[in-house]
Amino acid sequence: MRLLATFRHNLRSETGSNLVEFSLVFAIVSMMIFGLIDLSRVVYASTSLEAAAQAGARYGITAPYDTAGIEAAVTANLVGVDTSELQITVTHPDDQEVKVTLTYEYQFITPVMAQLSNAASLTLHASARMTS
């Protein structure tokens, strides 16, 4: 009986410290998870920009001076990216070449990454060049 009473007393005395430890660990782990979510979104946006730039350059080879068509091909291939934050630049370094450059202002959704990068946004660049 005495052993059971001692066990109950020890269990009650550690309840508060368990709660404090849990709250500290939970805060750190949740910050890491939200940071990984933002980092994953950056990688996704960068990959999507690269694919869209390639699609625009591919269209640009078939119609080199159709800038509106090249921009339409770029925006049609962007999935999950806010096109209002996108700048599309089409250049022709020579008569047989088309270069499509994309600049995107990525907005962080979590304050963790915004504080780590000392900015509320990140500028992503992608370009593709094709020759005929």
Secondary structure, 3 states (H helix, E strand, C coil): CHHHHHHHHHHHHHHHHHHHHHHHHHHHHHHHHHHHHHHHHHHHHHHHHHHHHHHHHHHHHHCCCCHHHHHHHHHHCCCCCCHHHEEEEEECCCCCEEEEEEEEEEECCCHHHHHHHCCCEEEEEEEEEEEC
